Amino acid sequence: MNVVNTVADVRARVQSWRAAGLRIALVPTMGNLHAGHMSLLEAAGARAERVIVSIFVNPLQFGPAEDFAAYPRTLDDDQSLLDEGRCDMLFAPAVEQIYPDGAQSTLVTVRGLSSELCGQFRPGHFDGVTTVVAKLFNVVAPDVAVFGEKDIQQFILIRRMTSDLFVPVEVIGAPTVRAPDGLALSSRNRLLSAQELKTAPAIHAALDASAKRLIAGDRDFLAIESGGWQMLAKAGLRPDYFAIRDGSELQLPHKASAELVVLTAARLGAARLIDNLRVQVA
């Protein structure tokens, strides 16, 4: 696996792969990797001859009350894990490589959904995400990019941005990887105490209970959302939201929707955990 730290080095290597007619996949991450990330590599490797993983803790997506400096940087461990998987290049730039002028003058904003759900509780977060992903797409120029569907809102926003701007990248969503108890794998799980790890699977339980109501034909969306919220609160979590949305673009649901998504963000101790379930209803 090649490790590069500069935009120029990435572009030079990609150019040589392009000249050889190779298809290229990108897996953008902020590091602190786990088995869920490795599933993204597997999905990328199935779609391209060369796989690039980026590790970049993006300051632009952290709000004033969020501690950018405290985000875990585990580059040595991450590199060891990537060495075991299908990764041809690790792109691990310094902040100065991605934001050479310091403050970012140009932002990429997907209006509407960016300020809803998680965006309501993390103002500006998704502007930071879509801006840095646009930059990575311009640096790497991949044929395909793979994102985890655990953060379904992020995935849909990136897919919308790519479509709206005619970016020639196929955006793929990879299914959420879960522990045996249903807890979605996440870097944030490392913030949980032993007792909190026993509590956290209540998130999946609440999503699953709501999904079963929808599959059974219940369309009282507000009542189902309220029930999910109450399940989380009873378990000791502090929900930011518990919502049901249409599965295509996370718009408000309607009775004709063929696919719905039940999604939530809830706080437990020092961690803010997100999860969702897709539900086929027609």
GUKOL-162940 format. One line per field, with one value per residue (C-alpha): residue number from 0; x, z, y. Coordinates in pm, 1 decimal, m for minus. Layout:
# GUKOL-162940
num <- (NUM_...)
east <- (X_...)
up <- (Z_...)
north <- (Y_...)
This chain:
# GUKOL-162940
num <- (0_1_2_3_4_5_6_7_8_9_10_11_12_13_14_15_16_17_18_19_20_21_22_23_24_25_26_27_28_29_30_31_32_33_34_35_36_37_38_39_40_41_42_43_44_45_46_47_48_49_50_51_52_53_54_55_56_57_58_59_60_61_62_63_64_65_66_67_68_69_70_71_72_73_74_75_76_77_78_79_80_81_82_83_84_85_86_87_88_89_90_91_92_93_94_95_96_97_98_99_100_101_102_103_104_105_106_107_108_109_110_111_112_113_114_115_116_117_118_119_120_121_122_123_124_125_126_127_128_129_130_131_132_133_134_135_136_137_138_139_140_141_142_143_144_145_146_147_148_149_150_151_152_153_154_155_156_157_158_159_160_161_162_163_164_165_166_167_168_169_170_171_172_173_174_175_176_177_178_179_180_181_182_183_184_185_186_187_188_189_190_191_192_193_194_195_196_197_198_199_200_201_202_203_204_205_206_207_208_209_210_211_212_213_214_215_216_217_218_219_220_221_222_223_224_225_226_227_228_229_230_231_232_233_234_235_236_237_238_239_240_241_242_243_244_245_246_247_248_249_250_251_252_253_254_255_256_257_258_259_260_261_262_263_264_265_266_267_268_269_270_271_272_273_274_275_276_277_278_279_280_281)
east <- (0.0_129.9_97.5_83.8_31.2_4.0_m248.3_27.7_136.6_m219.1_m278.0_48.3_m30.5_m389.6_m268.6_m47.2_m337.6_m561.5_m299.1_m310.1_m687.9_m760.8_m1086.8_m1043.7_m1253.3_m1235.2_m1337.4_m1333.9_m1293.2_m1185.8_m980.3_m1024.8_m1109.9_m1306.8_m1471.1_m1743.2_m1484.4_m1329.2_m1664.5_m1646.7_m1308.3_m1455.0_m1738.9_m1489.5_m1261.2_m1551.6_m1606.3_m1254.3_m900.0_m747.6_m882.7_m782.7_m872.4_m850.4_m803.6_m866.3_m1017.9_m1206.3_m1218.6_m1489.6_m1754.1_m1697.5_m1915.8_m1802.2_m1917.1_m1749.5_m1388.0_m1198.0_m869.6_m1007.9_m1119.0_m916.4_m625.5_m513.0_m315.2_m65.5_m343.2_m547.6_m256.2_m202.4_m569.2_m561.7_m254.0_m472.3_m744.4_m773.9_m618.4_m377.3_m322.9_m374.1_m413.4_m349.6_m310.3_m243.3_m506.1_m286.8_m309.8_m689.4_m727.2_m407.5_m538.4_m662.2_m1022.2_m1241.0_m1401.9_m1606.5_m1864.2_m2070.0_m2420.5_m2709.7_m3003.6_m3298.5_m3197.7_m2865.8_m3049.4_m3287.7_m3250.0_m2880.9_m2835.2_m3074.9_m2853.0_m2518.9_m2555.9_m2306.7_m2191.3_m2313.0_m2174.1_m1836.5_m1899.6_m2012.9_m1734.2_m1456.4_m1603.4_m1620.6_m1254.3_m1159.8_m1352.3_m1160.8_m826.5_m876.7_m1127.9_m1249.3_m1487.3_m1674.4_m1691.6_m1825.1_m1995.5_m2155.3_m2533.9_m2520.2_m2506.0_m2794.8_m2837.9_m2474.1_m2495.8_m2807.3_m2665.4_m2344.0_m2539.2_m2755.4_m2452.5_m2283.2_m2591.9_m2666.8_m2311.0_m2273.3_m1972.8_m1877.5_m1852.8_m2078.3_m2176.7_m2235.7_m2390.5_m2267.2_m2493.3_m2443.6_m2226.7_m2359.4_m2244.5_m2436.4_m2655.9_m2761.0_m2544.8_m2413.8_m2035.1_m1905.4_m1589.7_m1806.5_m1869.1_m1521.7_m1656.7_m1904.0_m1843.5_m1901.1_m2247.9_m2330.3_m2233.7_m2505.8_m2757.3_m2673.5_m2842.5_m3173.2_m3127.5_m3154.2_m3438.5_m3640.0_m3574.3_m3667.6_m3991.6_m4089.0_m4001.6_m4223.2_m4516.0_m4463.5_m4435.9_m4759.8_m4933.8_m4935.9_m4911.5_m4958.7_m4610.3_m4628.8_m4739.6_m4461.7_m4203.4_m4331.5_m4312.5_m3953.2_m3857.3_m4013.1_m3827.4_m3496.5_m3573.9_m3687.9_m3356.5_m3165.1_m3074.2_m3137.6_m3280.6_m3213.9_m3478.4_m3657.1_m3804.4_m3961.9_m3877.8_m3928.9_m3644.1_m3538.4_m3442.4_m3540.6_m3842.7_m4144.1_m4314.5_m4640.6_m4870.8_m4764.6_m4395.5_m4256.9_m3959.0_m3929.5_m3635.3_m3658.4_m3366.1_m3248.3_m2971.4_m2943.4_m2692.3_m2551.5_m2283.2_m2023.6_m2133.1_m2387.1_m2498.0_m2683.5_m2854.6_m3132.4_m3326.1_m3463.5_m3813.8_m3975.4_m4349.3_m4471.0)
up <- (0.0_m95.0_160.6_18.0_188.8_m88.8_m358.3_m620.9_m531.0_m544.2_m883.7_m1023.0_m911.6_m1032.9_m1368.2_m1408.8_m1320.4_m1566.2_m1838.1_m1769.6_m1811.1_m1448.7_m1271.8_m942.1_m625.6_m333.6_28.2_221.3_600.3_904.8_1031.9_1362.9_1143.6_1236.0_1067.2_922.9_727.7_605.2_455.1_250.5_117.0_18.8_m168.0_m338.5_m438.8_m603.1_m830.9_m921.4_m984.6_m755.2_m417.0_m247.4_116.6_243.9_612.2_689.7_1004.6_843.1_1059.2_841.6_961.6_1333.7_1503.7_1768.0_2050.1_1897.9_1985.6_1659.8_1849.9_2060.6_1766.1_1785.7_1542.7_1511.7_1188.7_1276.4_1377.2_1074.7_841.9_991.4_939.3_580.8_513.3_587.6_343.0_m19.4_m19.0_m290.1_m163.8_162.9_119.7_457.8_399.7_653.6_690.5_489.7_185.5_177.8_292.5_171.6_228.9_579.7_584.4_318.4_98.6_m119.1_35.0_m132.8_16.1_m54.7_49.4_242.8_381.7_512.8_782.3_886.0_1113.9_1214.1_1040.4_1285.8_1576.8_1399.4_1201.6_915.0_959.6_624.7_441.0_572.7_460.6_107.9_61.9_161.5_m40.3_m345.2_m290.6_m259.0_m576.0_m758.8_m624.9_m689.6_m977.2_m889.3_m1098.2_m787.1_m424.5_m137.4_175.5_466.2_488.3_867.5_809.2_563.7_560.1_467.2_193.8_37.3_52.6_m120.0_m382.6_m443.5_m462.5_m712.3_m929.6_m914.4_m1007.9_m1281.3_m1102.8_m1297.0_m987.6_m909.1_m542.0_m375.0_m33.0_167.2_427.1_796.3_978.7_1320.5_1632.4_1725.6_1961.5_1675.9_1765.7_1451.8_1440.8_1484.0_1588.9_1849.5_2024.1_2174.0_2384.7_2558.4_2899.0_2954.9_3093.7_2809.2_2558.6_2713.0_2678.9_2324.2_2142.9_2250.3_1943.3_1703.6_1908.8_1877.7_1504.3_1456.6_1655.4_1442.0_1121.0_1219.2_1272.4_926.3_764.8_938.0_764.4_1037.3_877.4_1186.9_1143.7_1434.9_1674.6_1558.0_1596.3_1945.1_2037.4_1918.9_2108.7_2426.7_2389.2_2367.9_2659.5_2874.4_2804.6_2924.1_2591.6_2505.2_2152.7_1929.4_1693.1_1596.2_1249.0_958.5_610.1_250.1_144.4_m174.5_m62.6_307.9_239.5_470.0_427.5_246.7_229.1_m128.7_m38.1_m148.7_85.2_415.6_644.4_1022.0_1154.4_1481.3_1662.0_2036.5_2302.4_2553.0_2790.3_2583.8_2254.0_1995.2_1808.3_1477.0_1309.1_1066.2_905.6_553.6_534.8_219.3_246.8_m109.5)
north <- (0.0_342.8_623.0_974.9_1307.7_1563.5_1646.0_1643.1_1289.1_1156.9_1310.3_1174.2_818.7_837.7_964.3_656.0_426.8_608.6_564.0_189.2_189.0_105.0_183.8_374.8_375.6_618.7_552.8_883.7_849.4_1047.3_754.6_572.6_275.8_m36.2_m335.5_m116.0_80.3_m242.8_m340.7_m18.6_m126.4_m461.0_m290.3_m57.7_m344.0_m522.7_m222.2_m107.0_m226.1_35.5_149.2_475.3_542.1_897.8_973.9_1337.8_1486.2_1770.3_2086.6_2239.1_1992.9_2057.9_2317.6_2568.7_2339.7_2031.5_1961.8_1915.8_1879.9_1593.0_1378.1_1053.0_1031.3_669.2_678.7_402.8_162.7_263.2_198.2_m147.4_m229.6_m107.1_m319.6_m622.8_m516.1_m417.6_m71.5_40.5_395.4_578.3_952.6_1115.5_1490.0_1761.6_2031.9_2268.5_2040.4_2051.3_2412.6_2579.2_2931.8_2863.9_2982.0_2822.3_3087.7_2851.3_2618.4_2348.6_2352.7_2120.2_2332.9_2195.1_1857.1_1991.9_2187.6_1908.3_1604.5_1596.9_1931.5_2094.1_1992.5_2043.5_2368.3_2389.8_2031.1_1905.5_2207.7_2097.1_1739.9_1820.5_2074.7_1837.2_1550.7_1777.6_1861.1_1492.9_1411.5_1685.3_1563.2_1190.8_1196.2_845.2_640.6_531.0_642.9_429.8_562.7_382.2_395.2_419.6_794.7_785.3_1162.8_1218.1_954.6_1104.5_1458.3_1349.9_1160.8_1471.1_1701.1_1470.1_1456.2_1829.4_1928.7_1663.6_1513.3_1196.5_975.4_680.3_713.7_377.1_314.2_15.2_m151.0_m81.5_m334.0_m434.0_m610.7_m929.0_m723.4_m493.6_m194.0_m23.6_m20.2_333.3_513.8_685.4_352.9_386.5_671.4_439.0_284.6_m87.1_m15.5_222.6_m46.1_m261.6_22.2_133.3_m162.1_m4.8_218.0_m75.0_m223.0_99.2_121.4_m243.1_m208.1_93.3_m91.0_m381.9_m146.3_0.8_m343.4_m442.5_m152.9_111.7_457.1_671.7_812.6_1055.2_779.6_547.9_824.4_900.3_533.5_507.5_822.5_683.5_351.8_535.0_763.9_471.6_295.4_602.1_764.8_1129.2_1148.1_1447.2_1312.7_992.4_1024.8_842.4_969.1_862.9_637.3_814.7_1166.3_1170.2_1385.2_1370.0_1031.9_976.2_679.3_600.9_562.5_226.4_255.0_434.4_502.6_510.3_712.0_854.9_1036.7_989.3_1080.1_834.8_955.7_1141.6_986.7_1097.7_785.7_768.8_475.8_391.8_110.7_101.3_m45.2_m180.9_m122.3_m176.5)
